[in-house]
């Protein structure tokens, strides 16, 4: 029997709408239009990752998203001076700090916080002074969760990639347990808890059983589904799996 879930919020990452557009450096499809449709379909927030190399989301997209998003705008970003400057100008509701490598296809793991607590504390402090809620994208690791609290984060987003990529029930159970325990620890420390990366229509339901997880952040699988059935249906189908 499933435990009663309190995961009712779904934030949709629209990066890969921009990826399709950038394939031809054109104007369509428009990630801003996708964000509006996702909200109308029940999304509780919109996520956009502005990367150093601008491989998908562009600065203009963020400015327009800030104007049109009616729920909340979450700017994923590396902890750099450039991104801090842009975040302070755009003033997203959330900034999620993530690791970033130029050669990676997508974010490969959680942020290293434990060895950089003092740096992160100052960086997070400046964002919070600008009125931005700060989340740290971290692996389901006790050391990183505790460090996120010490650094002054409001939220942690638990990296679910290892769970999503697990092969076989035993490996998936092991990775699920790590997420479960990390979410419990984070909540006990007073952190808000989100989860995301690699979640799809086949594996998402189990994560919603973790009552400490307040929000799921999903992009690739929803955008992939949207390419076949439209973003309205893709978002609604994912929301249905969260009930």
C-alpha positions as CSV (number, residue, x, y, z in Angstrom):
1,X,0.0,0.0,0.0
2,X,1.3,3.4,-0.9
3,X,1.8,6.0,1.8
4,X,-0.2,9.1,1.6
5,X,1.8,11.5,-0.6
6,X,2.1,15.2,-0.3
7,X,3.9,15.6,-3.7
8,X,1.4,17.8,-5.5
9,X,3.7,20.2,-7.3
10,X,5.4,19.6,-10.6
11,X,7.9,22.0,-12.1
12,X,8.6,21.5,-15.8
13,X,12.0,22.2,-17.3
14,X,11.6,23.7,-20.7
15,X,15.3,23.5,-21.7
16,X,14.9,21.0,-24.4
17,X,12.2,23.0,-26.2
18,X,15.1,25.5,-26.6
19,X,17.4,22.7,-27.6
20,X,15.1,22.0,-30.6
21,X,15.0,25.6,-31.5
22,X,18.8,26.0,-31.3
23,X,19.3,23.1,-33.6
24,X,18.6,25.6,-36.4
25,X,19.3,28.8,-34.5
26,X,15.8,29.9,-35.4
27,X,12.8,31.2,-33.5
28,X,10.7,28.0,-33.0
29,X,9.6,26.2,-31.0
30,X,9.4,29.0,-28.4
31,X,10.3,27.9,-24.8
32,X,8.3,30.8,-23.5
33,X,5.1,29.5,-25.3
34,X,5.9,26.0,-23.9
35,X,6.1,27.5,-20.4
36,X,2.7,29.1,-20.8
37,X,1.1,25.9,-22.0
38,X,2.8,23.8,-19.2
39,X,1.3,26.2,-16.6
40,X,-2.2,26.0,-18.2
41,X,-1.8,22.2,-18.0
42,X,-1.1,22.2,-14.3
43,X,2.6,22.8,-13.8
44,X,3.4,24.5,-10.6
45,X,6.6,26.0,-11.8
46,X,8.9,26.5,-14.8
47,X,12.6,25.7,-14.8
48,X,15.2,27.0,-17.2
49,X,18.9,26.3,-17.0
50,X,21.0,29.1,-18.4
51,X,24.3,27.5,-19.2
52,X,27.7,29.2,-19.7
53,X,27.8,28.0,-23.4
54,X,24.1,29.0,-24.0
55,X,23.5,25.7,-25.7
56,X,19.7,25.9,-25.2
57,X,18.1,28.6,-23.1
58,X,19.2,32.1,-24.0
59,X,19.3,35.3,-21.9
60,X,16.3,36.7,-23.8
61,X,14.3,33.6,-22.9
62,X,14.8,34.2,-19.2
63,X,13.8,37.8,-19.5
64,X,10.6,36.9,-21.2
65,X,9.9,34.0,-18.9
66,X,10.2,36.3,-15.9
67,X,7.5,38.5,-17.5
68,X,5.0,35.7,-18.4
69,X,5.4,32.9,-15.8
70,X,2.5,33.1,-13.4
71,X,3.5,30.3,-11.0
72,X,7.2,30.4,-10.2
73,X,10.4,30.7,-12.2
74,X,13.3,28.5,-11.2
75,X,16.6,29.5,-12.8
76,X,19.1,26.6,-12.8
77,X,22.6,28.0,-12.8
78,X,26.2,27.4,-11.9
79,X,27.6,29.3,-8.9
80,X,29.6,31.8,-11.0
81,X,29.9,35.6,-10.9
82,X,28.2,35.9,-14.4
83,X,25.2,33.8,-13.3
84,X,24.8,35.7,-10.0
85,X,24.8,39.0,-12.0
86,X,22.1,37.7,-14.3
87,X,20.0,36.2,-11.5
88,X,20.1,39.5,-9.6
89,X,18.8,41.2,-12.8
90,X,16.1,38.7,-13.7
91,X,15.1,38.0,-10.1
92,X,13.7,34.5,-10.6
93,X,11.6,33.1,-7.7
94,X,14.1,30.3,-7.3
95,X,17.7,29.8,-8.2
96,X,18.9,26.2,-8.2
97,X,22.6,25.9,-8.0
98,X,24.0,23.0,-10.1
99,X,27.4,21.7,-11.2
100,X,28.3,22.4,-14.8
101,X,30.8,21.0,-17.2
102,X,31.3,22.3,-20.7
103,X,31.5,18.8,-22.3
104,X,28.6,17.1,-20.5
105,X,25.3,16.4,-22.3
106,X,23.3,17.0,-19.1
107,X,24.0,17.5,-15.5
108,X,25.9,14.4,-14.4
109,X,25.7,14.6,-10.6
110,X,25.0,16.6,-7.5
111,X,26.8,19.8,-6.5
112,X,29.8,19.5,-4.2
113,X,28.9,21.5,-1.2
114,X,30.6,19.9,1.7
115,X,34.1,21.0,0.7
116,X,32.9,24.6,-0.2
117,X,30.6,25.5,2.6
118,X,32.0,28.9,3.3
119,X,32.0,29.9,-0.4
120,X,28.5,28.6,-0.8
121,X,27.3,30.4,2.3
122,X,28.5,33.8,0.9
123,X,27.1,33.1,-2.6
124,X,23.8,31.9,-1.3
125,X,23.6,34.9,1.0
126,X,23.9,37.3,-1.9
127,X,21.1,35.6,-3.8
128,X,18.9,35.6,-0.8
129,X,19.6,39.3,-0.2
130,X,18.2,39.8,-3.7
131,X,15.0,38.1,-2.7
132,X,15.7,34.8,-4.4
133,X,15.0,31.5,-2.8
134,X,18.0,29.2,-3.2
135,X,18.0,25.4,-3.8
136,X,21.0,23.2,-4.1
137,X,21.0,20.2,-6.5
138,X,22.7,17.5,-4.4
139,X,23.3,13.8,-4.5
140,X,21.3,11.7,-1.9
141,X,24.3,11.8,0.5
142,X,24.1,12.7,4.2
143,X,27.3,14.8,4.0
144,X,26.0,17.0,1.2
145,X,22.5,17.4,2.7
146,X,24.1,18.5,6.0
147,X,26.4,20.9,4.2
148,X,23.5,22.4,2.3
149,X,21.9,23.3,5.6
150,X,25.1,24.8,6.9
151,X,25.5,26.8,3.7
152,X,22.1,28.5,4.2
153,X,20.1,26.9,1.4
154,X,16.3,27.0,1.6
155,X,15.8,23.9,-0.4
156,X,17.6,20.8,-1.7
157,X,16.8,19.1,-4.9
158,X,17.8,15.5,-4.5
159,X,19.5,14.1,-7.6
160,X,17.5,11.0,-8.7
161,X,19.7,10.1,-11.7
162,X,21.2,6.9,-10.2
163,X,17.7,5.7,-9.3
164,X,16.5,6.5,-12.8
165,X,19.4,4.7,-14.4
166,X,19.3,1.6,-12.1
167,X,19.2,-1.8,-13.7
168,X,17.1,-4.4,-12.0
169,X,14.9,-4.2,-9.0
170,X,17.7,-4.7,-6.4
171,X,19.8,-1.8,-7.7
172,X,16.7,0.4,-8.0
173,X,15.7,-0.5,-4.4
174,X,19.2,0.5,-3.2
175,X,19.1,3.9,-4.9
176,X,15.5,4.5,-3.8
177,X,16.6,3.9,-0.2
178,X,19.3,6.6,-0.5
179,X,16.8,9.1,-1.8
180,X,14.3,8.2,0.9
181,X,16.9,8.6,3.7
182,X,18.2,11.8,2.2
183,X,14.8,13.3,2.0
184,X,14.0,12.4,5.6
185,X,17.3,14.0,6.8
186,X,16.8,17.1,4.8
187,X,13.3,17.6,6.1
188,X,14.5,17.0,9.7
189,X,17.0,19.8,9.3
190,X,14.3,22.2,8.2
191,X,15.1,22.1,4.5
192,X,12.4,22.0,1.8
193,X,12.8,19.0,-0.4
194,X,12.5,18.5,-4.2
195,X,13.7,15.7,-6.4
196,X,14.6,15.4,-10.0
197,X,16.8,14.1,-12.9
198,X,15.9,11.2,-15.1
199,X,12.4,10.8,-13.7
200,X,9.9,9.6,-16.3
201,X,6.5,8.1,-16.7
202,X,7.7,4.7,-15.7
203,X,9.7,5.5,-12.5
204,X,8.1,8.6,-11.1
205,X,5.3,7.1,-9.0
206,X,7.6,5.5,-6.4
207,X,9.3,8.9,-5.7
208,X,5.9,10.4,-4.9
209,X,5.7,7.9,-2.0
210,X,8.3,9.8,-0.2
211,X,6.2,12.2,1.9
212,X,9.1,14.6,2.6
213,X,9.5,15.4,-1.1
214,X,7.4,18.4,-1.8
215,X,8.0,18.9,-5.5
216,X,9.2,17.0,-8.5
217,X,11.3,18.8,-11.2
218,X,11.1,17.0,-14.6
219,X,12.1,18.1,-18.0
220,X,13.4,15.6,-20.6
221,X,10.7,12.9,-20.3
222,X,7.9,15.5,-20.5
223,X,9.4,17.3,-23.5
224,X,10.0,14.0,-25.2
225,X,6.4,13.0,-24.7
226,X,5.3,16.4,-25.7
227,X,7.0,15.9,-29.1
228,X,4.5,13.1,-29.8
229,X,1.3,14.1,-28.0
230,X,1.7,17.8,-27.2
231,X,2.8,19.5,-24.0
232,X,-0.7,19.8,-22.6
233,X,-1.2,16.1,-22.6
234,X,2.4,15.3,-21.5
235,X,2.1,17.5,-18.4
236,X,-1.4,16.2,-17.5
237,X,-0.3,12.6,-17.8
238,X,2.7,13.2,-15.5
239,X,0.5,15.0,-13.0
240,X,-1.9,12.1,-13.0
241,X,0.9,9.7,-12.1
242,X,1.7,11.9,-9.0
243,X,-1.8,11.5,-7.5
